[in-house]
């Protein structure tokens, strides 16, 4: 099955979505953290904390952070969960290089490592990780079903997947306010800070096109995850999804 979000790409190019997303994130890596926290007005930090705390009872000693970007979620995971091994993977070396520098400054390079990997085909053995986490990156998957099946494969039995993703509020007045925010504020500020005219026009389009709520819970179940569930934050601006192997 092809999902609508898989057709939304950053550039008018013959490259596949994965290659375009890699190029886009490499181009904005230097300013990504500033942009991310500015555009979310810092609320994203709270979303990350709430999402990670749903793993606390699992006491995961090994975590795979998929679409890790600059490593914010991986760092917060170590701070909150104290896991022995956290591996951040991404297709953008530019983003991960920023992450490596942040981790090194914190003295956590022995706990948090980074690898360039495509989550459509992970070079990771079956049943390797206690938990997998994805923050604001799953809508960039070239093939959502394939990526979720790979995540399911590398999780240990009883392991858990936690996803955070931006979503479109469904009720007045947040629905209308968010439309203006995503269509006007995000592209304008994004272009001003990053100098990339495309990246922050792609962002709201990819959010609107991505499956959310009950539909996404169904997608998780279809791809093998048990006890799939959804919770929303900030009046529907962010959604968290959980599933177990």
C-alpha positions in Angstrom: 0.0 0.0 0.0 1.2 3.5 -0.8 0.4 6.2 1.7 -0.2 9.8 0.7 2.8 11.1 2.7 5.1 8.8 0.8 4.3 10.9 -2.3 5.2 14.2 -0.7 8.8 15.0 -1.4 11.0 18.1 -0.7 12.2 18.8 -4.2 10.9 18.6 -7.8 13.4 15.9 -8.7 13.5 12.4 -10.1 15.4 11.1 -7.0 13.5 8.8 -4.7 12.1 10.3 -1.5 14.9 8.9 0.7 17.6 10.6 -1.4 15.7 13.9 -1.4 15.1 13.8 2.4 18.8 13.1 3.0 19.8 16.1 0.8 17.3 18.3 2.5 18.5 17.5 6.0 22.2 17.8 5.1 21.4 21.3 3.8 19.7 22.5 7.0 21.8 20.5 9.6 23.8 23.5 10.8 20.7 25.5 11.8 18.3 22.6 12.5 18.3 22.8 16.3 17.7 26.5 16.4 14.9 26.1 13.9 13.3 23.2 15.6 13.1 24.8 19.0 12.0 28.2 17.5 9.2 26.7 15.4 7.9 24.6 18.3 8.5 27.5 20.8 10.4 24.9 22.9 7.3 22.7 23.5 9.0 19.8 21.7 11.2 19.2 24.7 8.1 18.4 26.8 6.8 16.1 24.1 10.0 14.2 24.1 10.1 13.8 27.8 6.5 12.5 28.0 7.1 10.1 25.2 10.2 8.6 26.7 8.6 8.2 30.2 6.2 5.7 28.6 9.3 3.4 28.4 10.4 3.8 32.0 8.6 0.7 33.2 10.4 -1.4 30.5 13.8 -0.3 31.8 15.4 -0.6 28.3 19.1 -1.2 28.3 19.4 -0.9 24.5 17.5 1.7 22.5 17.5 2.3 18.7 16.8 6.0 18.0 15.5 6.0 14.4 15.8 9.2 12.3 17.9 10.5 15.2 18.8 13.8 13.5 21.0 15.8 15.8 20.5 13.4 18.7 18.2 15.3 21.0 15.9 12.3 21.7 18.9 10.0 22.2 20.4 12.4 24.7 17.1 12.8 26.6 16.6 9.0 26.5 19.9 8.6 28.3 19.1 11.3 30.8 15.7 9.9 31.7 16.2 6.1 31.2 19.9 5.6 31.8 20.2 3.0 29.1 23.6 1.3 28.6 23.5 1.5 24.8 21.7 4.0 22.6 22.3 3.9 18.9 21.1 6.8 16.8 20.6 6.1 13.1 19.8 8.5 10.2 20.4 8.8 6.5 21.8 12.3 7.0 25.5 12.4 7.9 25.2 16.2 8.3 22.6 15.9 11.0 24.4 13.1 12.8 27.7 15.0 12.8 26.0 17.8 14.8 24.7 15.1 17.1 28.2 13.5 17.6 29.6 16.9 18.6 26.7 17.4 21.2 27.2 14.0 22.7 31.0 14.4 22.9 30.6 17.7 24.8 28.3 15.9 27.3 30.9 13.1 27.7 28.4 10.5 26.5 30.2 9.1 23.4 30.6 5.7 25.1 26.8 5.6 25.7 25.3 7.2 22.5 26.7 6.3 19.1 25.6 7.2 15.6 25.4 5.2 12.4 24.3 6.0 8.9 21.5 3.6 8.2 18.4 3.5 6.0 15.5 2.2 8.1 14.0 0.6 5.0 16.8 -2.0 5.2 18.5 -2.0 8.6 21.9 -3.7 9.0 20.9 -4.9 12.4 20.3 -8.5 13.6 16.8 -9.7 14.6 15.8 -9.2 18.2 18.6 -6.8 19.0 17.0 -3.9 20.9 14.7 -3.5 24.0 13.1 -0.4 22.6 12.9 1.7 19.4 12.1 5.5 19.3 11.3 7.9 16.5 10.7 11.6 17.0 9.3 13.7 14.1 10.9 11.5 11.4 8.5 8.7 10.6 6.5 10.9 8.1 9.8 11.0 6.1 9.8 7.3 5.5 9.9 6.3 1.9 7.9 3.2 2.6 6.0 3.3 5.9 5.0 -0.4 6.0 8.5 -1.6 5.1 10.1 0.7 7.7 7.8 -0.5 10.5 8.4 -4.1 9.6 12.1 -3.5 9.9 11.7 -1.9 13.3 9.5 -4.8 14.5 12.2 -7.2 13.3 15.0 -5.7 15.3 13.1 -5.4 18.5 13.4 -8.1 21.1 10.2 -10.0 22.0 8.3 -7.7 24.5 10.2 -4.7 23.1 8.4 -1.4 22.6 8.2 1.2 19.9 7.5 4.8 20.8 6.8 7.3 18.0 6.3 11.1 18.3 5.0 12.9 15.2 3.5 16.2 14.4 -0.2 16.0 13.6 -3.0 18.3 12.3 -5.5 19.3 15.0 -9.1 18.4 14.1 -11.2 20.8 16.2 -11.9 24.5 16.2 -10.2 26.8 17.0 -6.8 25.0 17.1 -7.5 23.5 13.6 -7.7 26.9 12.1 -4.9 28.4 14.1 -2.5 25.6 13.3 -3.3 25.9 9.6 -2.2 29.5 9.6 0.9 28.6 11.8 2.0 25.8 9.5 1.3 27.5 6.2 2.6 31.0 7.0 4.8 31.0 10.1 6.8 27.8 9.6 7.8 28.4 5.9 8.6 32.1 6.5 10.8 31.5 9.6 12.3 28.4 8.1 13.4 30.1 5.0 14.8 33.1 7.0 16.9 31.0 9.3 17.9 28.1 7.1 18.1 29.8 3.7 16.5 26.7 2.3 13.3 27.7 0.5 12.1 24.2 0.2 12.6 22.4 3.5 10.1 24.3 5.6 7.5 24.2 2.8 7.8 20.4 2.7 7.3 20.2 6.5 3.6 21.3 6.7 2.8 19.4 3.6 4.2 16.2 5.0 2.4 16.6 8.3 -1.0 17.1 6.5 -0.4 14.1 4.4 0.7 11.7 7.1 -1.7 9.1 8.6 -2.7 9.9 12.2 -4.8 8.9 15.1 -6.8 5.7 14.8 -5.6 5.2 11.2 -1.9 5.2 12.3 -2.8 2.8 15.2 -4.2 0.5 12.5 -1.0 0.7 10.5 1.0 -0.3 13.5 -1.2 -3.3 14.2 -1.1 -4.3 10.5 2.7 -4.4 10.7 2.8 -6.7 13.7 2.7 -4.4 16.7 0.5 -5.5 19.7 -1.4 -3.1 22.0 -1.0 -0.2 19.6 -2.3 3.0 21.0 -2.3 6.8 20.4 -2.2 9.8 22.7 -2.2 13.5 21.6 -0.5 16.5 23.2 -1.0 20.3 22.9 -4.6 20.0 21.5 -3.6 17.6 18.8 -0.4 19.3 17.5 1.7 16.3 18.5 0.7 12.6 18.5 2.5 9.8 20.4 2.1 6.2 19.3 3.1 3.1 21.2 3.3 -0.6 20.0 4.8 -3.8 21.4 6.5 -6.8 19.7 
